[in-house]
Amino acid sequence: MDEPVEAVAGVLARQLDVRLAVAESCTGGLISHLLTNVPGSSDYFLGSVISYANQAKIHLLDVKPETLAIYGAVSRETVLEMARGVRQLLSADIGISVSGIAGPGGGTIDKPVGTTWIGLSAVGLDRAWHFQFAGGRLEIKQQAAGMALNLVVDYLQQGILDQSMPVQDG
């Protein structure tokens, strides 16, 4: 049986001696829940901020009000600021962030239900990915949390292969 992605993330974080922090919006703490299901996760997981409301994004994660006004909460720009903000707030090596529309309401033509952005911030790297997940609210949250952890694993695996760790922004 394969290890769950959160356990793989933990093994890699320990090997590289990196500390993780998470900023969650649409996942509502699910990523943190998965990470803390792994025994010994306090070795590498510092904590999280559930910034569901824009006010929390602004006050806790230093997301600029202008960013939210221009691009919205579910955007590349916002998740990058969230990832940087949580990394700085908790003095982590890696900040991961998620913002999306889990539904069933809240979607628009430009940003339908399932639209999700995931950000990752590390020294010398800020990167964001866009996804369009399908299903009900819980399924979208689970897909977003799983993808965020997969992106952390991908990043950490690149660090094992290349100790300089920076990846091209995309």
Residue pairs with C-beta under 8 A, 6 or more apart in sequence:
3 11
4 34
4 37
4 38
5 34
5 146
5 149
5 150
5 153
6 34
6 35
6 37
6 38
6 149
7 38
8 153
9 20
9 35
9 149
9 152
9 153
9 156
10 35
10 38
10 40
10 41
10 43
10 44
10 45
12 153
12 156
12 157
12 159
12 160
13 19
13 20
13 43
13 44
13 45
13 156
14 43
14 44
15 160
16 156
16 159
16 160
18 44
18 93
18 94
18 156
18 159
19 44
19 45
19 46
19 90
19 91
19 92
19 93
19 94
20 35
20 44
20 45
20 46
20 92
20 93
20 94
20 95
20 96
20 152
21 45
21 46
21 47
21 48
21 49
21 86
21 87
21 89
21 90
21 92
21 94
21 95
21 96
22 31
22 32
22 35
22 45
22 47
22 48
22 49
22 86
22 95
22 96
22 97
22 98
22 148
23 48
23 49
23 51
23 61
23 82
23 83
23 85
23 86
23 95
23 96
23 97
23 98
24 30
24 31
24 32
24 48
24 49
24 50
24 51
24 97
24 98
25 50
25 51
25 52
25 57
25 73
25 82
25 97
25 98
25 99
25 100
26 74
26 98
26 99
26 100
26 101
26 102
26 116
26 140
26 141
26 144
27 98
27 100
27 141
27 144
27 145
27 148
28 50
28 52
28 141
29 48
29 50
30 141
30 142
30 144
30 145
31 48
31 96
31 98
31 145
31 148
31 149
32 45
32 47
32 48
32 50
34 145
34 149
35 41
35 45
35 149
36 45
46 90
46 91
46 92
47 90
48 86
49 56
49 60
49 61
49 85
49 86
49 89
50 56
51 57
51 60
51 61
51 63
51 82
54 63
54 68
54 73
57 63
57 68
57 73
57 78
57 81
57 82
57 85
58 64
58 65
58 68
60 85
60 89
61 81
61 82
61 85
61 86
61 89
61 97
62 81
62 84
62 85
62 88
63 78
63 81
63 82
63 85
64 81
67 75
67 77
67 78
67 81
68 78
70 77
71 77
71 78
72 78
72 111
73 99
74 99
74 100
74 101
74 111
74 115
74 116
74 117
75 99
75 117
76 117
76 119
76 128
76 130
78 99
78 117
79 97
79 98
79 99
79 117
79 118
79 119
79 128
80 97
80 119
80 121
80 126
80 127
80 128
82 95
82 97
82 99
82 119
83 95
83 96
83 97
83 119
83 120
83 121
83 126
83 128
84 95
84 121
84 126
85 95
86 92
86 95
86 96
86 97
86 121
87 93
87 94
87 95
87 121
87 122
88 95
93 122
93 123
94 120
94 121
94 122
94 152
94 155
95 119
95 120
95 121
95 122
96 118
96 119
96 120
96 121
96 148
96 151
96 152
97 118
97 119
97 120
97 121
98 116
98 117
98 118
98 119
98 144
98 145
98 148
99 116
99 117
100 114
100 115
100 116
100 117
100 131
100 133
100 140
100 144
101 107
101 111
101 112
101 113
101 114
101 115
101 116
101 140
102 113
102 114
102 137
102 140
102 141
102 144
103 113
103 114
103 136
103 137
103 140
104 113
104 136
104 137
105 113
106 113
107 113
107 114
107 115
112 132
113 140
114 131
114 132
114 133
114 134
114 135
114 140
115 130
115 131
115 132
116 130
116 131
116 132
116 133
116 140
116 143
116 144
116 147
117 128
117 129
117 130
117 131
118 128
118 129
118 131
118 144
118 147
118 148
118 151
119 126
119 127
119 128
119 129
120 126
120 127
120 128
120 151
120 152
120 155
121 127
122 155
122 165
122 166
124 166
125 165
125 166
125 167
125 169
126 169
127 167
127 169
127 170
129 147
129 151
129 170
131 143
131 144
131 147
133 139
133 140
133 143
133 144
133 147
134 140
135 143
155 165
155 167
158 165
158 167
159 165
